[in-house]
């Protein structure tokens, strides 16, 4: 599993914080630990829990809540939903859904995240 770790600023409806996030193209969704999610934003209960299989230990975990967060990287603002999952040892994981939405490219050779500035200009 190839990942890139990068410090980002997370901002929610309650507060903001700088954290190291794991950018993981093998993760389907973006995830956040419940303790951190609760500090940042109001959690929204999912209509139905979603079960995920995680690579670490080949076990299942369940998301019952979600939070909407902005995150900032290299002075660019991004926004997405993060599944709130207990039982993961990482605080923040940015997954494939978010990477595709914002067209973020992971350059594993240079340990960098490539941002297309055109995508960060929101349109209606």
C-alpha positions in Angstrom: 0.0 0.0 0.0 1.5 3.3 -1.1 0.5 6.4 0.8 1.7 10.0 1.2 1.6 11.7 4.5 1.1 15.5 4.5 0.2 18.1 7.0 -3.2 19.8 6.3 -5.5 22.2 8.1 -8.9 20.7 8.8 -11.8 23.1 9.4 -15.3 22.2 10.6 -18.3 23.9 12.0 -16.8 23.9 15.5 -13.1 24.4 15.1 -10.0 23.9 13.0 -6.7 22.1 13.6 -3.5 21.1 11.7 -2.9 17.4 11.4 -1.0 15.0 9.4 -3.3 13.2 6.9 -2.6 10.0 5.1 -3.4 10.3 1.4 -4.3 6.7 0.4 -5.5 5.8 -3.1 -6.4 2.3 -1.9 -9.1 3.7 0.5 -12.4 4.2 -1.1 -13.7 7.0 1.2 -12.1 9.6 3.4 -12.1 8.7 7.1 -11.7 10.4 10.4 -11.4 9.2 14.0 -14.5 9.9 16.1 -12.6 12.0 18.8 -11.2 14.3 16.1 -14.5 14.5 14.2 -16.4 15.5 17.3 -13.9 18.3 18.0 -14.2 19.7 14.5 -17.8 19.4 13.5 -21.3 18.2 14.3 -21.6 14.5 13.3 -24.5 13.6 11.1 -26.0 10.1 11.7 -26.1 8.0 8.5 -29.5 6.6 7.5 -27.9 3.2 7.6 -24.5 2.1 8.8 -21.8 1.3 6.2 -19.4 -1.5 6.7 -15.8 -1.3 5.4 -13.0 -3.8 5.2 -9.6 -2.3 6.3 -6.3 -3.6 5.1 -4.8 -3.5 8.6 -5.5 -6.8 10.2 -8.0 -7.7 7.4 -11.0 -6.8 9.6 -14.3 -5.0 9.2 -15.2 -1.6 10.7 -18.5 0.3 10.6 -19.3 4.0 9.9 -22.5 5.2 11.6 -21.8 9.0 11.2 -20.3 11.4 8.8 -18.9 14.9 9.0 -18.4 17.6 6.4 -15.0 19.3 6.6 -12.9 21.7 4.6 -9.2 21.0 4.4 -6.5 23.3 3.3 -3.3 22.3 1.5 -0.7 24.6 -0.1 -3.2 27.5 0.3 -5.9 25.7 -1.6 -9.3 24.8 -0.1 -11.0 21.5 -0.6 -14.2 20.1 1.0 -15.7 16.6 1.4 -17.4 14.3 3.7 -15.5 12.1 6.0 -16.8 8.8 7.4 -16.4 8.6 11.2 -15.0 5.3 12.1 -14.0 3.9 15.5 -11.3 1.3 15.6 -8.9 2.9 13.1 -5.5 3.9 14.4 -5.1 6.8 11.9 -6.7 10.1 12.7 -7.3 11.3 9.1 -7.3 9.4 5.8 -8.0 11.1 2.5 -9.3 8.4 0.1 -9.9 7.9 -3.5 -13.4 9.5 -3.7 -11.9 12.8 -2.4 -8.8 12.5 -4.6 -10.9 12.0 -7.7 -13.4 14.7 -6.8 -10.6 17.3 -6.6 -8.3 15.6 -9.2 -5.5 15.3 -6.7 -2.7 13.2 -8.1 -0.3 11.2 -5.8 3.3 11.3 -7.0 4.8 8.5 -5.0 8.3 8.9 -6.7 8.6 12.4 -5.2 6.3 12.0 -2.2 4.1 14.9 -3.4 0.5 15.6 -4.0 -0.1 17.4 -7.3 -2.9 20.0 -7.3 -4.6 21.3 -10.4 -5.3 24.9 -9.5 -8.1 25.1 -12.1 -10.1 22.5 -10.1 -10.0 24.6 -6.9 -12.0 27.4 -8.5 -15.6 26.5 -7.6 -18.3 27.0 -10.1 -22.1 27.0 -9.9 
